Amino acid sequence: MPIPATSVIAETVDKYADELVALRRDLHAHPELSWAEERTSGAVVSALEGAGWAITRPEGGGVLAEIGHDGPLVALRADLDALPVDDLISDPWKSQNPGVAHACGHDVHTAGLVGAGLALAEVATRGLLTGRVRLLFQPAEEVMPGGALHLLSSGALEGVSHVFGLHCDPSLDVGRVGLREGPLTGAADALTVRLIGKGGHTSRPHLTEDLTFALGKVVTELPAILSRRLDPRAGVSVVWGMVRAGSAHNVIPHGGVVAGTVRMLDAVAWADAEHLIRQLITSIVAPYSVTAEVTYQRGVPPVVNHPVSTALLGVGVENVLGPHGHVSTAQSLGGEDFGWYLDSVPGAMARLGTRTPGGPTYDLHQGNLRVDEAATGIAARVLAEAAVTALDAS
């Protein structure tokens, strides 16, 4: 009786378990920012070459790898880039690049997909792969509009029937995977408002355009007005990350800037948001006679998991973790450019538990993020199982 693909995947991931953890630690120690993932991409190629994958490196960044010759094609995706934050962990694999850290778990995603690739290569060698698999190692997920569009323009999803991905979730215990059919994340855009006006002495605001006061109005009134102009079910959220104006307590400045993100749960509201926000900012600053320069960067659409793809991913999770391995998860306002892939082909993303049971709960995009490294092998097995399950169902 032939050995099932599930057993081959488990055996192969177990065989490479120490190497996958070592790869994850190496990536964590040498993080690279968006569009600069040269060393990271080289590590991926080194780990996969010789395993039967046809590997290409698209101009501009990233790595694509494909295996199999006939039949349907399934894609698996991981992101490569780190964040511009200080690494606050004390482990030996702490970031060696000051001000850069894998604070979103992309080191786990990348090592996990490498593990899936090694397992699928063994499945193919034993004649158990019923189609083709393409691995997408994507650059620049952490910037807008993101590296997904770059890989799409490189033909990454040509001929693909399903695309799958995982994202670390430090609020879930390791050994659990969060699944949700339909919307999983929100749309996310970047907004910068620069005000220019006549400054002066704070004792004579009536002779100026009191730019700082006008900037404060933008900060407080834009989120408030939007909540009344867009359907509240869209979950629109404007949050400012930076406000800058002036250099002295008694000087009204000539310029100032505020920058933040615009997030929402609904794709229809996302389509209308930019025009409305520009209109509202003009109205807010009009009484103060300042000039508003608005830079609105469209970011990413919501990740909307396809029903069939979600079910296939769920089967893959059950093959690895059993019937109770996946749990329901809620939609968040976090942005993920995986949504661009799902605008092109059916697919699904799941949340990978990385919290040690009984241990502390960390948050993403924070320099103290720590993950239970057992998640790396689980990611490898779940992604490989999702690919095999989808191919067998085609």
LINVENPE-V762474 format. One record per helix or strand of 2 or more residues. SS is the DSSP state (H for helix, E for strand). FROM is the first residue (numbers start at 0). TO is the last residue. Records with the same first field share a line. If there is no record, write none. Layout:
SS = FROM-TO / FROM-TO
This chain:
H = 4-14 / 16-28 / 37-47 / 105-124 / 146-152 / 201-206 / 210-228 / 231-233 / 266-285 / 306-320 / 337-341 / 373-392
E = 53-55 / 62-66 / 72-78 / 131-137 / 159-172 / 176-178 / 181-182 / 186-195 / 199-200 / 236-244 / 250-251 / 254-263 / 290-299 / 303-304 / 325-327 / 346-354
